Each structure stands twice: as structure tokens, then as C-alpha cells.
Amino acid sequence: LKEEIQQVSNTATQEASLEELLKKVQNTWMGGGEPSKPVEFIVTMYKEQKDVYVLGAVDDIMVVLEDSTVTVSTIVTSRFCEGGLRARVEKWEEDLRYIS
């Protein structure tokens, strides 16, 4: 019985750790927590033409994207990533792939 309780406790601790990692990724892209502002894509007017814009520098965004992708990959490969958590992580994995 003691071993079973320890196993359940360990699993819950690991799942909570993965949830926290996912929350950090979510906060990075959607705002809230640290940093409090979401990632912003800078757009600039193209050659003074009305309603024509181009995407500005993306170097910082690419670094954030790469870090987020590594974090999400780490979470999804964990044996403790199951059920609803797995579905949310796979959705983030898909979204980050779409951006890249």
C-alpha cells in the first residue's frame, strides 16, 4: 500500500511539473504570468502604401518559438503526459509547427 501511495504521489508531482511547463509556454504566447505581455509580431507599412503591411524583424520571435517547441517536445515525450494534458500539449505542438 505504501508503494502504491508513493507511486500515485510521484505521478501527480510529475504531471503537475509538466502542467507548469505548459503554462509557461501558454503565458509566453498568450500573455499572463511572466512575461505579462504576449509575443507581438511587429508589422510596418510597405512603401507608404495604404493598407499594405509587411512583417518586421522576427529574430526574437524565432528564439521564443524554438524554446517553446523544445519545451512542448519535452512535455509530450514524458511518460507522465497523459489524457487531457496530452491533448492540450499536442494542440500546442501543432500550433507551434504552424507558426514555424
Legacy VTK file of the C-alpha trace (Angstrom):
# vtk DataFile Version 3.0
C-alpha trace
ASCII
DATASET POLYDATA
POINTS 100 float
0.000 0.000 0.000
2.826 2.381 0.873
4.459 1.817 -2.536
1.184 2.458 -4.340
0.692 5.744 -2.496
4.258 6.780 -3.320
3.718 5.897 -6.967
0.487 7.923 -7.168
2.172 10.828 -5.406
5.165 10.700 -7.770
2.904 10.571 -10.836
0.868 13.538 -9.597
4.039 15.517 -8.874
5.412 14.827 -12.354
2.105 15.738 -14.017
1.989 19.000 -12.049
5.517 19.776 -13.209
4.518 19.204 -16.841
1.398 21.364 -16.372
3.626 24.179 -15.079
5.913 23.912 -18.114
2.918 24.074 -20.456
1.541 27.065 -18.558
4.842 28.911 -19.113
4.586 28.290 -22.862
0.967 29.465 -22.866
1.854 32.615 -20.913
4.669 33.380 -23.329
2.376 33.345 -26.358
-0.943 34.452 -24.881
0.086 36.744 -22.027
-0.397 36.429 -18.309
2.152 35.383 -15.743
5.751 36.211 -16.616
6.175 37.844 -19.065
2.808 39.508 -18.763
2.577 40.553 -22.413
2.135 38.021 -25.204
4.589 37.698 -28.070
3.916 40.504 -30.517
4.519 40.442 -34.232
5.673 43.814 -35.496
4.232 44.963 -38.812
5.277 48.016 -40.764
3.742 49.864 -43.644
5.092 48.797 -47.021
6.480 51.680 -49.080
3.906 54.133 -47.759
1.121 52.199 -49.479
-2.266 52.292 -47.841
-3.352 49.014 -46.198
-0.192 47.141 -47.237
1.987 45.869 -44.394
4.988 43.592 -44.024
6.182 41.587 -41.072
9.035 43.241 -39.194
12.076 41.594 -37.608
11.340 38.101 -36.310
14.685 37.134 -34.746
13.406 37.385 -31.161
10.183 35.603 -32.080
12.143 32.747 -33.664
14.137 32.289 -30.448
10.916 32.164 -28.413
9.399 29.764 -30.958
12.400 27.455 -30.768
12.391 27.480 -26.947
8.662 26.797 -26.841
8.970 23.975 -29.351
11.695 22.293 -27.296
9.634 22.656 -24.108
6.494 21.219 -25.717
8.510 18.338 -27.211
9.935 17.587 -23.779
6.461 17.518 -22.259
4.892 15.333 -24.956
7.660 12.716 -24.729
7.281 12.350 -20.967
5.643 9.151 -19.781
3.603 11.288 -17.374
1.926 13.216 -20.196
-1.484 11.559 -20.443
-5.164 12.258 -21.005
-6.280 15.876 -21.190
-2.757 17.163 -20.713
-1.559 15.190 -23.748
-4.382 16.597 -25.886
-3.525 20.183 -24.889
0.205 19.628 -25.453
-0.385 18.080 -28.874
-2.544 21.085 -29.805
0.284 23.431 -28.801
2.757 21.297 -30.734
0.557 21.609 -33.823
0.116 25.373 -33.365
3.839 25.977 -32.937
4.589 23.898 -36.042
2.074 26.030 -37.946
3.850 29.235 -36.915
7.273 27.944 -37.875
LINES 1 101
100 0 1 2 3 4 5 6 7 8 9 10 11 12 13 14 15 16 17 18 19 20 21 22 23 24 25 26 27 28 29 30 31 32 33 34 35 36 37 38 39 40 41 42 43 44 45 46 47 48 49 50 51 52 53 54 55 56 57 58 59 60 61 62 63 64 65 66 67 68 69 70 71 72 73 74 75 76 77 78 79 80 81 82 83 84 85 86 87 88 89 90 91 92 93 94 95 96 97 98 99
